[in-house]
């Protein structure tokens, strides 16, 4: 076995090659973070190994700095192993009591870890897809959160510029209302508008749902509005709506990309009623390889959804302090918790389970957390078996 340890950095990578006999085949050498450096690494590995040797190339998960070298290794057919930096740190400390950390030492440490841990799983094309999915789902999460903040701003501005409008429509956040406010950003502008033009704006944006009657009702409300005439706020409202529309288009593009990755994974998770593409993709992306977890409880712990334990001396309080830990992936916790709400709405088995927990006197959030544990067990079994969800009657 030939093990290659790579310590990744921004501009260069330190490498070390070790054989299973403990022989140093290539002491720490540095390659540049470019095509020439990558080819140098490949040639050095070729000189240090024979065709029948088992190769293992390891590097730390250092965020975006490791993507290019990892992609290069996968494209060249080399078995790559991505290691948690926390593990390498603990392993390095176990070898020496001295608090020493250098790039050269890290490269040696990674190679030694590859040699000692024979059960370590290699990074595959599926893992690469999961990383792509994680990038996309987290990017979408941020965009959706940004859009929600802007929608709150729209509500705030409308309460100043035309407070009566909200009572006339189901919600302010509709295409027809955004079109109206983009054209007439306030009660003053609507009150002075021509009725035919106002009707056409509403009719076109609502695809025929709102016509002359709604236009007359809105204009009449605007003429008796208590709104303030604030041009600066009107300009802010127009710009905010424009940004929301841009975010809508961006989120659609992201969801198209998510759909393409999900099509390659062929996951059965979206066969569960209530779990859509975006939420299912986020759960898969954050969990990654399900074989990393021995049981569903390990996934719950990773998500920070396990109950915490409080004990001091001989006193153990299990009922009072059993709050959710909330120490793991906030994205996974968010996805599981929100997916559970929809599954409890659409699946009768989960709906009955939630009702049972509520009947026991549990708070809604606590009952949902119990249903979430049940959902994780179902997802874990489905992903391990590859079978689609079968609704029970």
C-alpha positions in Angstrom: 0.0 0.0 0.0 1.2 3.5 -0.9 -0.3 6.4 1.1 0.0 10.0 -0.1 -0.8 12.8 2.4 -1.6 16.2 1.1 -1.8 19.3 3.3 -4.0 21.8 1.3 -3.4 25.5 1.3 -4.4 28.4 -0.9 -1.3 28.8 -3.1 0.5 25.5 -2.6 0.1 22.0 -1.2 2.6 20.0 0.9 2.8 16.3 0.0 4.3 13.2 1.6 4.4 9.6 0.3 4.7 6.6 2.6 4.7 2.9 2.0 3.0 0.2 4.1 6.5 -0.9 5.2 7.0 2.5 6.8 9.5 3.5 4.1 9.4 7.2 3.2 9.1 7.1 -0.6 9.0 10.9 -1.0 9.7 13.2 1.9 7.6 16.3 2.2 7.6 18.2 -1.1 5.6 21.3 -2.1 3.6 21.6 -5.3 1.9 24.8 -6.6 -1.8 25.1 -6.7 -2.0 25.0 -10.5 -2.0 22.5 -13.4 1.8 22.2 -13.4 1.8 21.4 -9.7 -0.9 18.8 -10.0 1.0 17.1 -12.8 4.1 17.1 -10.7 2.2 15.3 -7.9 0.9 12.7 -10.4 4.4 12.0 -11.8 5.9 11.7 -8.3 3.2 9.2 -7.3 3.9 7.3 -10.5 7.6 7.1 -9.7 7.0 5.9 -6.1 4.5 3.2 -7.0 4.1 0.1 -9.1 1.0 -0.8 -11.2 -0.1 -3.5 -8.7 0.3 -1.2 -5.6 -2.8 -0.1 -3.7 -2.9 3.7 -3.7 -4.6 6.0 -1.1 -4.4 9.7 -1.4 -5.7 11.7 1.6 -6.4 15.4 2.2 -8.2 17.5 4.8 -11.6 18.9 4.1 -10.5 22.5 4.0 -13.5 24.1 2.2 -13.1 25.6 -1.3 -9.3 25.3 -1.3 -9.5 21.5 -1.6 -12.1 21.3 -4.4 -9.7 21.6 -7.4 -7.1 19.1 -6.2 -9.8 16.7 -5.2 -11.5 17.0 -8.6 -8.1 16.4 -10.3 -7.5 13.2 -8.3 -11.0 11.9 -9.1 -10.7 12.6 -12.8 -7.3 10.7 -12.8 -8.9 7.7 -11.2 -7.0 8.0 -7.9 -8.8 6.8 -4.7 -9.1 10.0 -2.7 -9.9 10.2 1.0 -11.3 13.4 2.6 -10.5 13.6 6.3 -12.1 15.8 8.9 -9.4 18.3 10.2 -10.6 17.6 13.7 -9.6 14.0 13.3 -6.1 14.9 12.0 -5.7 17.3 14.9 -6.5 14.7 17.5 -4.3 12.1 15.7 -1.4 14.5 15.6 -1.8 15.3 19.3 -1.9 11.6 20.1 1.6 11.1 18.5 3.3 13.8 20.6 2.7 15.9 23.7 4.4 18.9 22.0 2.0 21.4 20.5 3.5 21.5 17.1 1.7 22.1 13.9 3.3 22.8 10.5 2.3 22.0 7.0 5.1 19.4 6.7 3.9 17.7 9.9 0.2 17.7 8.7 1.2 16.0 5.4 3.0 13.3 7.3 0.0 12.9 9.7 -2.5 12.5 6.9 -0.4 9.8 5.3 0.0 8.0 8.6 -3.8 8.1 9.2 -4.4 6.6 5.8 -2.0 3.8 6.7 -3.5 3.1 10.1 -7.2 3.4 9.3 -7.9 0.6 6.9 -11.7 1.0 7.2 -11.6 4.6 5.9 -14.0 5.1 3.0 -12.8 6.8 -0.2 -14.4 9.9 -1.7 -16.5 8.9 -4.7 -18.4 10.6 -7.5 -21.5 10.3 -5.4 -19.7 12.2 -2.6 -18.8 14.8 -5.2 -22.5 15.1 -6.2 -23.5 15.4 -2.5 -21.0 18.3 -2.1 -22.6 19.9 -5.2 -26.0 19.4 -3.7 -24.9 20.9 -0.4 -23.5 24.0 -2.1 -26.8 24.4 -4.0 -29.1 23.8 -1.1 -27.2 26.1 1.2 -27.1 28.8 -1.5 -30.9 28.4 -2.0 -31.4 28.6 1.8 -29.6 31.9 1.9 -31.5 33.3 -1.1 -34.8 32.3 0.4 -33.9 33.9 3.7 -32.9 37.1 1.9 -36.2 37.1 0.0 -38.1 36.7 3.2 -36.3 39.7 4.7 -37.2 41.8 1.6 -40.9 40.7 1.8 -40.9 42.0 5.4 -39.6 45.3 4.1 -42.4 45.4 1.5 -45.0 44.9 4.3 -43.4 47.7 6.3 -43.4 50.1 3.4 -47.0 49.4 2.4 -48.1 50.1 6.0 -46.7 53.6 5.5 -47.6 54.2 1.8 -51.0 52.5 1.5 -52.0 50.7 4.8 -55.6 50.0 3.5 -54.3 47.8 0.7 -53.5 44.7 2.8 -57.2 44.4 3.8 -58.3 44.3 0.2 -56.2 41.4 -1.0 -55.3 37.9 0.3 -51.6 38.8 0.5 -49.4 41.6 -0.5 -46.9 39.1 -2.0 -48.6 38.3 -5.2 -47.5 39.1 -8.8 -50.5 41.4 -9.3 -49.9 43.4 -6.2 -46.2 43.7 -7.0 -47.0 44.9 -10.5 -49.4 47.4 -9.0 -46.9 48.8 -6.5 -44.1 48.8 -9.0 -46.2 51.1 -11.2 -47.9 53.0 -8.4 -45.8 52.9 -5.3 -48.2 54.4 -2.9 -51.8 55.5 -2.3 -51.1 59.0 -3.6 -50.0 57.6 -7.0 -52.9 55.1 -7.2 -55.5 57.8 -6.3 -54.3 59.9 -9.3 -54.1 57.0 -11.7 -56.3 56.6 -14.8 -58.8 53.8 -14.1 -58.3 52.0 -17.4 -54.5 51.9 -16.9 -54.9 50.7 -13.3 -57.3 48.0 -14.5 -55.0 46.8 -17.2 -52.0 46.5 -14.8 -54.0 44.4 -12.4 -55.7 42.3 -15.2 -52.5 41.5 -17.0 -50.5 40.7 -13.8 -53.3 38.6 -12.3 -54.0 36.7 -15.6 -57.6 37.9 -15.6 -58.4 37.4 -11.9 -58.6 41.1 -11.1 -60.5 43.5 -13.4 -62.3 46.8 -13.3 -64.1 46.2 -10.0 -60.9 45.5 -8.1 -59.3 48.5 -9.7 -62.2 50.8 -8.7 -62.1 49.4 -5.1 -58.4 49.9 -4.8 -58.5 53.4 -6.2 -61.4 54.4 -3.9 -59.5 53.1 -0.9 -56.4 55.0 -2.0 -58.4 58.3 -2.3 -59.5 57.9 1.3 -56.2 56.5 2.6 -54.4 57.9 5.6 -51.1 57.1 3.8 -48.1 59.5 3.9 -46.7 60.9 0.7 -43.0 59.9 1.0 -41.2 59.7 -2.4 -38.1 58.2 -0.7 -40.2 55.4 0.7 -41.9 54.9 -2.7 -38.5 54.6 -4.4 -37.4 52.1 -1.7 -40.6 50.0 -2.3 -40.0 49.9 -6.1 -36.4 48.8 -5.6 -37.3 46.2 -3.0 -39.9 44.6 -5.3 -37.4 44.6 -8.1 -34.9 42.7 -5.9 -37.5 40.2 -4.9 -38.3 39.5 -8.5 -34.6 39.0 -9.2 -34.3 36.6 -6.3 -37.3 34.7 -7.6 -35.5 34.1 -10.9 -32.3 33.1 -9.1 -34.0 30.7 -6.8 -35.7 29.1 -9.9 -32.3 28.6 -11.5 -30.9 27.1 -8.3 -33.8 24.7 -8.1 -33.3 23.6 -11.7 -29.7 22.8 -10.8 -30.8 20.9 -7.7 -33.2 18.9 -9.8 -30.4 17.8 -12.2 -28.2 16.6 -9.3 -31.2 14.8 -7.7 -31.9 13.0 -11.0 -28.4 11.5 -10.9 -28.7 10.3 -7.3 -32.1 8.5 -7.8 -33.0 8.9 -4.1 -36.3 7.6 -2.9 -36.7 10.4 -0.3 -39.1 12.4 -2.4 -41.5 9.5 -2.5 -42.4 10.4 1.0 -45.6 12.5 1.0 -44.8 16.1 2.0 -41.1 16.0 1.2 -40.5 18.1 -2.0 -37.4 18.4 -4.1 -35.7 21.3 -2.2 -36.2 19.9 1.3 -35.4 16.4 0.3 -32.2 17.6 -1.4 -31.1 19.5 1.7 -31.6 16.5 3.9 -29.5 14.3 1.5 -26.9 16.9 1.1 -26.3 17.5 4.8 -26.3 13.8 5.7 -24.1 12.8 2.7 -23.2 9.1 2.8 -25.7 7.2 4.9 -23.2 4.4 5.5 -21.2 6.7 7.7 -24.0 6.4 10.3 -24.5 3.1 12.2 -28.1 4.1 13.1 -30.7 6.8 12.7 -29.9 8.0 16.2 -26.4 9.0 14.9 -28.1 11.2 12.3 -30.2 12.8 14.9 -27.1 13.5 17.0 -25.4 14.9 13.9 -28.4 17.2 13.4 -28.3 18.3 17.0 -31.8 16.9 17.6 -30.9 14.5 20.4 -32.1 15.3 23.9 -29.4 16.7 26.1 -28.5 15.1 29.5 -27.9 17.2 32.6 -26.1 15.5 35.5 -24.3 16.9 38.5 -22.7 14.7 41.1 -25.3 12.1 42.2 -28.2 14.1 40.9 -29.4 13.3 37.4 -32.3 15.3 36.0 -33.6 13.6 32.9 -37.0 15.1 32.5 -36.4 18.8 33.3 -33.3 19.5 31.2 -33.9 17.2 28.2 -33.9 20.0 25.7 -32.7 19.6 22.1 -28.9 19.8 21.9 -28.9 22.0 18.8 -25.1 21.4 18.3 -25.0 19.8 14.9 -25.8 21.0 11.4 -28.3 23.8 11.5 -29.2 23.2 7.9 -30.0 19.5 8.5 -32.0 20.4 11.6 -34.0 23.0 9.7 -34.7 20.6 6.8 -35.8 17.7 9.0 -37.9 19.8 11.3 -39.7 21.6 8.5 -40.1 18.4 6.3 -41.7 16.7 9.3 -44.4 19.4 9.5 -45.4 18.8 5.9 -45.2 15.0 6.2 -47.5 15.1 9.2 -50.0 17.0 7.0 -49.9 14.7 4.1 -49.2 11.2 5.5 -52.0 9.7 7.7 -49.5 7.6 9.7 -47.5 10.6 10.8 -50.6 12.7 11.3 -51.9 10.1 13.7 -48.6 9.9 15.5 -48.4 13.7 15.9 -52.0 13.7 17.2 -51.1 10.9 19.7 -48.2 12.9 21.1 -50.3 16.0 21.3 -53.0 14.0 23.2 -50.3 13.0 25.7 -50.0 16.7 26.6 -46.8 17.5 24.7 -46.2 20.9 23.2 -46.6 21.1 19.4 -42.8 21.6 18.9 -42.0 18.7 21.2 -44.5 16.5 19.3 -43.0 17.5 16.0 -39.5 16.6 17.3 -40.8 13.1 18.1 -42.3 12.8 14.6 -39.0 14.0 13.2 -37.2 11.1 14.9 -39.7 8.7 13.3 -39.2 10.4 9.9 -35.4 10.0 10.2 -35.7 6.3 10.9 -37.9 5.9 7.8 -35.5 7.9 5.6 -32.5 6.0 6.9 -34.2 2.6 6.1 -35.2 3.8 2.6 -31.7 5.1 1.7 -30.0 2.0 2.9 -32.4 -0.3 1.0 -33.2 1.9 -2.0 -36.9 1.2 -1.7 -39.5 3.9 -2.2 -41.9 4.9 0.5 -45.0 2.8 1.0 -47.9 4.6 2.7 -49.5 2.5 5.4 -53.2 2.3 5.8 
